[in-house]
Amino acid sequence: MMQENINALDEIHKGACMGEDALTYVMEKVEDHKFLSLLKKEYESYDGITKKIEGVYSKYNDGKPHDTSILNKMMTDLRVQFETMTDISNSHIAEFLLKGVNMGVIEGRRILNQKKMNSETRDIIKEYVTMQENFVEELKSYL
């Protein structure tokens, strides 16, 4: 079960870091203050999840949780640049973000359904999935 906890925490940490990266790049493009406020709130939620994982990870592993690679960070930045080159409307950005968030929901649900974890790890994964599902609902209003 120890390895299952490590794998689950690593996967969710990577997903949360990818969310932070994407939001960092997208927030620079958003001009609508209400939408920007939502994105900042979501960024803080991802940051909270990464900090929780980093706080418990040492119980399971001597190293650090997996982060997104420099290459993935660059690819995310390029993707955001490409996606927002001709359209920086709230609707277009919300649609772009929804695609990534839905991938996070799917990954989190898959982990919850398939991995045997202790309650501490399971609670963090549940929090991540709930956060993502709530973000989906909030983004829908911007489509």
N, C-alpha and C positions, 0 to 999 in steps of 0.2 A: 504494500500500500504506500510505502514511503516514496517509491519511484512515481506512482500515480499522482501523488500530491505535487511532486516536483514538476512533472510534465504539465499538469493542469495549471499550476501557477505560472510556469514559463509561457504557456500559450496565451493565457489571459493577459499577462504582463506585456507580451509582444503586441497583442491587439490593442491594449490601452495606449501603449506608446505610439502605435500607428495612428490611433485616433487623435492623440495630442499633436503629432506631426502634421496631420492633415488640417486640423483646426488652426494650428499656428499659421500655416500658409494661407488658408482661406480667409481668416479674420483680417488679414491685410487688405483684402479685396472688398470686404463688406462695408457699405456706407450706411445702411439702415441701422439706427441705434438699437432698436428693439431686437432685431435679428442678431446683431452683434452681441447683445447682452445674453441671449440664449446660447450662443456659441461659446462665450466666455464661461458661462455656468457649466456647460457640458465639458469644457476643457478642465475646469476645476474638479469635476466628477471623475474624469479619467485620471487626473493627478492624484486624487484621493485613493483610487484603486491601486495605482502603481505604488504609492507610499505604503498602503496596507500590505501589499505583496512583499515589498522590500523589508517591511517590519517583521514578517513571519518566516521569510524564506530561510533564514539561518537555522531554523529548527529542522529543516529538511536537507539542507545542502550547504557546504562551506563557501560556495561561490556566490555569484549574484544572479538574479533572474535574467533570462534572456531578454535582450532589447532588440529593437529593429536595427539592422545593419546600416552602415553608412550608405551602401548602395540602395537599400530600400528607402531610406530617407530622401536620397536624391531622386529616386523614381517617383516618390510621392510628390515631391516638389514639382518635378517636371509634369506630372499628371495634372496637378492643380493649375499650373501655368497654362497647359494646353487647354484644359476644360474651361478656363476663365478668360481665354484670349479674346473671344468675341462676345461672350455673354457673362456678365457679372450680376445678373438679376438674382434676387432672392430665390426665385423659383428654380433656376438652373443650379445654383449652389446647393439648395436643399435636396434636389434630385441626386446630385453628385454625392453628397454626404450620406443620403439614405442608402445608396448602394453599399458603401463601406460599413455603415452601422448594421445593416441587415446581415452582412457577412459575419459581423461580431456576434449578433444574436444567434445565428446558426451555429457558429463554433462553440459558443458558450453552452447552448442547449445540448449539443452533441457531447460535450465534456460531461455535463451533468448526467446525461442518460447512459453514458458508456464507461465512465471511469469510476473506480472505487476510491473514494477519498475520505479523509476524516471530516468531522463536522466543521472545523475551522476553515479548511480549504473550500468545502462545499458552500459555506456561507459567503465567502468572498466571491465565488463564481456566481452564485445566485444574485448577489448585489450588482455585479457587473452586468448580468443579463437583464435584470430589472431596469437598471440605469439605461441600457441600450434600448430596451423596449419603450421606455418613457420618451427617450430622445426621438425615436421613430415617430411617435404620436405627435410630439411638438413640431417636428420638421414637416409633417404632412400639411400643417396649416399654411406653410409657405409655398407649397406647390402651385 
